[in-house]
Amino acid sequence: MRFIERIWSGTEPADALARAVLSPLELVFRGIVAIRGGLYDSGILRTRKSPILVISIGNLTVGGTGKTPVAAWIASHLVDDGRSPAIILRGYGGDETIVHKFLNPTVPIIEATDRVSGIQLAADSGADIAILDDAFQHRRAARDVDIVLVSADDWSARPRLLPAGPYREPPASLSRASMVIITRKIAADDRVSEIENFVRRTATGVLVCVARLQIDELVEVGGAKRHMEPAALAGKSVLAVAGIGNPGAFVRQLESAGARVTSMEFPDHHAFTVPEISEIARRAKAFDYGVCTLKDAVKLGPRWPADAVPLWYVSLSVNVERGEAALGEILTRLDRSTDI
């Protein structure tokens, strides 16, 4: 477990002490969030309308809920429906931009810290819908649909705001959403139901959907790009490489496929150095498989040593388990004259 995760969710006395030390800063951050939200709610801070429809895909926490695969899945759905979406994201670290281009090569991907400017660029490119990846807190850009993801694998019944915890806003903010999608990789049904009930109590009237982010297959990075079923990992030793927001969920997902996992965890959006790549390749020789996320594969693949053992990445699929009709309604009723 990484240092910051130990502070946020660790159970040792030192972890609790660290959270207590950070509590005054958490209160300051909570106050800033409340003031800013109040300014937008009162209209003192104004949102900017856009020339095209806008869907925001966001969350309450720092990373790890599945925004990128869900945003890519929604973009693909809209393309299949004959729409012309563009995906707008901050572009921090560069990896998410490459992942989106990989998953939806025909969809324009626009990097813009200013979402309002990004939406205008999307409109100028011919898009009729802008998909904002990670924009729930960016209220300056008006949106027609606000989808918020909540990870069941990383849920806390007592959420702590930054820096004492991973939350950027308190759960009460979910009331601004059009829909909450509870995502899970391995979370149990009773945990998902608990979160679903919490969301319905906290954000009365907001539509709720449950979606599983499951391993579809494993794909070889570079080379012959061989494909492998998840069942092939059963009983095998796996070196899991993860530079993502919630590496623990990735590791547990591989373990749920029957793998014996040892992890090498890096910060989210990590820029791998040559020595780090060499060390990953060296350690991978002692395992049956070296496996990473797609987000890491787009950075490791072009620099993976030619004489190293194969590296595989996990391809995820989005499987809607509950609320499919409500999600379909959200995606098809994209009309400014409709109150979603």
C-alpha positions in Angstrom: 0.0 0.0 0.0 1.3 3.4 -1.0 2.1 6.1 1.7 -0.9 8.3 0.9 -3.3 5.3 0.9 -1.9 4.2 4.3 -2.8 7.7 5.6 -6.3 7.6 4.1 -7.4 4.1 4.9 -4.7 2.4 7.1 -5.7 0.9 10.4 -2.4 1.3 12.3 -2.2 3.9 15.1 0.3 5.9 13.1 -2.3 6.1 10.2 -5.0 7.4 12.6 -2.5 9.9 14.1 -1.6 11.2 10.6 -5.3 11.7 9.8 -5.8 13.5 13.1 -2.9 15.8 12.3 -4.4 16.6 8.9 -7.9 17.2 10.3 -7.5 21.0 10.6 -6.4 21.2 6.9 -9.4 19.0 6.1 -11.7 21.5 7.8 -10.2 24.3 5.8 -10.6 22.4 2.6 -14.2 21.5 3.5 -15.0 25.2 4.1 -13.5 26.2 0.8 -15.6 23.6 -1.0 -18.7 24.7 0.8 -18.2 28.4 0.0 -17.4 27.7 -3.7 -20.5 25.5 -4.0 -22.6 28.1 -2.4 -21.4 30.7 -4.8 -22.4 28.5 -7.8 -25.7 27.6 -6.2 -26.6 31.2 -5.6 -25.6 32.3 -9.1 -22.8 34.6 -7.9 -20.4 32.3 -9.8 -22.0 31.6 -13.2 -21.8 28.6 -15.4 -21.1 29.1 -19.2 -23.6 27.6 -21.6 -22.2 25.6 -24.5 -23.1 25.5 -28.2 -23.5 21.7 -28.1 -24.8 19.1 -25.6 -22.5 18.3 -22.7 -22.2 15.1 -20.6 -19.9 15.2 -17.5 -18.4 12.0 -16.2 -16.9 12.6 -12.7 -16.6 11.4 -9.2 -16.2 12.6 -5.6 -12.7 11.2 -4.9 -9.2 11.4 -6.3 -9.0 8.8 -9.0 -9.9 5.1 -9.0 -13.6 4.9 -9.9 -13.4 4.0 -13.6 -14.0 7.3 -15.3 -11.9 6.6 -18.3 -13.4 3.2 -19.3 -16.9 4.5 -18.6 -16.4 7.7 -20.6 -14.9 5.7 -23.4 -17.8 3.2 -23.3 -20.4 6.1 -23.4 -18.6 7.7 -26.3 -18.7 4.3 -28.2 -22.4 4.0 -27.4 -23.1 7.5 -28.8 -21.1 6.8 -32.0 -23.2 3.6 -32.5 -26.3 5.8 -32.2 -25.1 8.1 -35.0 -23.9 10.9 -32.8 -20.6 12.8 -33.1 -19.1 13.0 -29.6 -15.7 14.5 -28.6 -14.0 13.7 -25.3 -12.5 16.6 -23.3 -10.1 16.0 -20.5 -7.4 17.8 -18.6 -4.7 15.6 -20.1 -2.7 15.4 -16.9 0.1 12.8 -17.4 -0.8 12.2 -21.0 -1.8 8.6 -20.4 -5.6 9.0 -20.4 -5.5 10.9 -23.7 -3.6 8.0 -25.3 -6.0 5.5 -23.8 -9.0 7.3 -25.1 -7.5 7.5 -28.6 -6.8 3.8 -28.4 -10.3 2.9 -27.3 -12.1 5.3 -29.7 -9.8 6.1 -32.6 -12.6 7.9 -34.5 -13.6 10.2 -31.6 -11.8 13.6 -31.3 -9.8 13.8 -28.0 -9.3 17.4 -26.7 -6.9 18.3 -23.9 -8.1 21.4 -22.1 -7.8 22.5 -18.5 -10.4 25.1 -19.3 -13.5 22.9 -20.0 -15.4 25.8 -21.5 -12.7 26.4 -24.1 -12.5 22.6 -24.7 -16.2 22.4 -25.4 -15.9 25.3 -28.0 -13.1 23.4 -29.7 -15.2 20.3 -29.8 -18.1 22.2 -31.4 -15.6 23.8 -33.9 -14.4 20.3 -34.8 -18.0 19.2 -35.7 -18.9 17.4 -32.6 -22.5 17.5 -31.4 -21.9 16.2 -27.9 -19.0 16.9 -25.6 -18.0 14.3 -23.0 -16.1 15.8 -20.1 -13.9 13.3 -18.4 -13.5 14.2 -14.7 -15.5 17.4 -14.6 -18.0 17.1 -11.7 -16.1 19.8 -9.7 -15.6 22.0 -12.8 -19.0 23.7 -12.5 -18.1 26.7 -14.7 -18.9 24.6 -17.7 -22.7 23.9 -17.9 -23.7 20.4 -18.6 -26.9 18.7 -19.8 -26.1 15.4 -18.0 -24.0 15.0 -14.9 -22.9 11.4 -14.2 -21.0 10.7 -11.0 -19.2 7.4 -10.4 -18.8 5.9 -7.0 -16.4 3.0 -6.5 -17.8 0.2 -4.4 -14.3 -1.3 -4.1 -13.0 1.9 -2.4 -16.1 3.0 -0.5 -15.9 4.5 3.0 -19.0 5.0 5.2 -17.1 7.8 6.9 -15.6 9.8 4.0 -12.7 12.2 4.8 -11.9 15.1 2.5 -8.5 16.1 1.3 -5.9 16.0 2.6 -7.0 13.6 5.4 -8.9 11.4 2.9 -9.4 11.0 -0.9 -12.7 12.9 -1.2 -12.9 16.2 -3.1 -16.5 16.8 -2.1 -18.8 15.4 0.6 -21.4 12.8 -0.5 -24.2 15.4 -0.2 -22.9 16.8 -3.5 -24.3 13.8 -5.2 -27.7 15.6 -5.2 -26.3 17.7 -8.1 -26.0 14.7 -10.3 -28.3 13.4 -13.0 -27.2 9.9 -12.3 -24.9 8.0 -10.0 -23.2 4.9 -11.4 -21.8 2.6 -8.7 -18.8 0.9 -10.2 -17.3 -2.3 -8.9 -14.6 -4.7 -9.8 -14.8 -7.3 -7.1 -17.0 -5.7 -4.4 -19.6 -8.1 -2.9 -23.3 -7.7 -3.6 -24.2 -6.7 -0.1 -21.6 -3.9 -0.2 -23.0 -2.6 -3.4 -26.5 -2.7 -2.0 -25.4 -0.8 1.1 -23.9 1.9 -1.1 -26.9 2.0 -3.4 -29.2 2.6 -0.4 -26.8 5.3 0.9 -26.9 7.1 -2.4 -30.7 7.0 -2.6 -31.0 8.4 0.9 -28.3 11.1 0.3 -29.4 12.2 -3.2 -33.2 11.7 -3.3 -34.5 11.4 -6.8 -31.2 10.9 -8.5 -31.1 8.0 -10.9 -28.8 5.1 -9.8 -27.1 2.5 -11.9 -24.7 -0.3 -11.0 -21.9 -1.4 -13.4 -19.2 -4.0 -13.1 -15.8 -3.2 -14.6 -14.7 -6.8 -15.4 -11.7 -8.3 -17.1 -12.7 -9.0 -20.7 -9.3 -10.4 -21.8 -5.6 -9.9 -21.5 -3.7 -8.5 -24.4 0.0 -8.7 -25.1 1.7 -5.3 -25.1 3.4 -4.8 -28.5 4.8 -7.8 -30.4 2.2 -10.2 -31.7 -0.6 -8.7 -29.5 -1.7 -12.1 -28.5 -5.0 -12.4 -26.5 -5.6 -14.5 -23.5 -8.7 -15.3 -21.4 -8.7 -14.3 -17.7 -9.0 -18.0 -16.7 -5.4 -18.5 -17.9 -4.2 -16.7 -14.8 -5.7 -19.3 -12.4 -2.9 -20.7 -10.2 -0.2 -18.6 -12.0 2.2 -16.2 -10.4 1.6 -12.6 -11.6 3.7 -9.5 -11.2 1.0 -6.7 -11.3 2.3 -3.2 -12.4 -0.1 -0.4 -11.5 0.3 3.3 -11.7 -3.4 4.2 -11.2 -5.6 5.8 -8.6 -6.7 2.6 -6.9 -4.0 -0.1 -7.5 -5.5 -2.3 -4.7 -8.7 -2.9 -6.6 -6.6 -3.9 -9.7 -4.6 -6.4 -7.6 -7.7 -7.9 -6.0 -9.3 -8.2 -9.5 -6.4 -10.3 -10.7 -6.6 -12.4 -7.5 -10.3 -13.0 -8.1 -9.2 -14.6 -11.4 -7.1 -17.1 -9.4 -3.7 -15.5 -9.8 -1.0 -15.3 -7.1 -0.2 -11.6 -7.2 2.8 -9.6 -6.2 2.4 -5.9 -7.0 4.6 -3.0 -8.0 2.6 0.1 -7.3 3.4 3.6 -8.6 1.6 7.0 -8.3 -1.3 7.8 -10.5 -0.2 9.0 -14.0 3.4 7.9 -13.2 6.0 8.7 -15.8 8.2 5.6 -15.8 11.9 6.1 -15.9 14.3 3.8 -17.9 15.7 2.3 -14.6 12.2 1.6 -13.4 11.2 -0.1 -16.7 14.4 -2.2 -16.5 13.6 -3.2 -12.9 10.0 -4.2 -13.8 11.3 -6.3 -16.7 14.0 -7.9 -14.5 11.5 -8.8 -11.8 8.9 -10.0 -14.3 11.3 -12.9 -15.3 10.5 -14.6 -12.0 6.8 -14.7 -12.6 4.5 -16.6 -15.0 3.0 -13.3 -16.3 3.7 -9.6 -16.0 0.4 -7.8 -16.1 -0.4 -4.1 -16.1 -3.4 -1.8 -16.8 -4.1 -0.3 -20.2 -3.3 3.1 -18.7 0.2 1.8 -17.9 0.6 -0.2 -21.1 0.4 2.9 -23.3 3.5 4.2 -21.5 5.4 1.0 -20.9 4.7 -0.7 -24.3 6.8 1.6 -26.6 9.7 1.3 -24.2 9.5 -2.3 -23.1 12.9 -4.0 -23.6 12.9 -6.2 -26.7 14.7 -9.1 -24.8 12.3 -9.0 -21.9 9.5 -11.4 -21.1 6.1 -10.5 -22.6 4.0 -7.9 -20.8 0.2 -8.1 -20.8 -2.5 -5.5 -20.1 -6.0 -6.0 -18.8 -8.8 -5.0 -21.2 -11.9 -4.1 -19.2 -15.5 -4.2 -20.3 -18.4 -2.2 -18.7 -21.3 -4.5 -17.8 -24.4 -2.7 -16.5 -25.9 -4.9 -13.8 -28.8 -2.7 -12.6 -30.3 0.5 -13.9 -29.7 -0.1 -17.6 -33.1 1.4 -18.6 -32.4 4.6 -16.6 -28.9 4.9 -18.1 -30.4 4.4 -21.6 -32.9 7.1 -20.9 -30.1 9.5 -19.8 -28.2 8.9 -23.0 -31.1 9.1 -25.4 -32.9 12.1 -23.9 -30.1 14.5 -24.8 -32.4 17.4 -25.6 -32.0 20.8 -24.1 -35.8 21.1 -23.9 -36.0 18.0 -21.7 -35.6 18.2 -18.0 -33.4 15.3 -17.1 
